Amino acid sequence: MTPALIAIACLLAVTFGYVARCMASPFGDCRKCHGLGHALKTDRKGQPKRGKDCRRCHATGKRIRVGRWLYNRASRTYRAGTR
């Protein structure tokens, strides 16, 4: 096999893997709070405590994946165009 075919096969495998991941689990952990929904602060003793709610995920700890966001946008546009 040539290196180009191997590269294409790897890219297709990664793409289809990501599509499957978006279908199985459309939500991932928030990148800012790492899925906690809030920031971690420490008190004077050095013990961790809950901080403010995350503004990016609105304290849910979840975000929609990019692939799922694109799929939702495309299906919404298709539905609006066929009415």
Residue pairs with C-beta under 8 A, 6 or more apart in sequence:
18 67
19 67
21 65
21 67
22 65
22 67
22 68
22 71
25 65
26 64
26 65
26 68
27 62
27 63
27 64
27 65
27 68
28 62
28 63
28 64
28 65
29 35
29 61
29 62
29 63
30 37
30 54
30 56
30 57
30 60
30 61
30 62
30 63
31 56
31 63
32 54
32 55
32 56
32 57
33 39
33 54
33 56
33 57
33 61
35 61
35 62
36 54
36 61
37 53
37 54
37 57
37 59
37 60
37 61
38 50
38 51
38 52
38 53
38 54
38 59
39 51
39 52
39 54
40 48
40 49
40 50
40 51
41 48
41 49
41 50
41 51
42 48
42 49
43 49
53 59
54 61
56 63
57 63
64 72
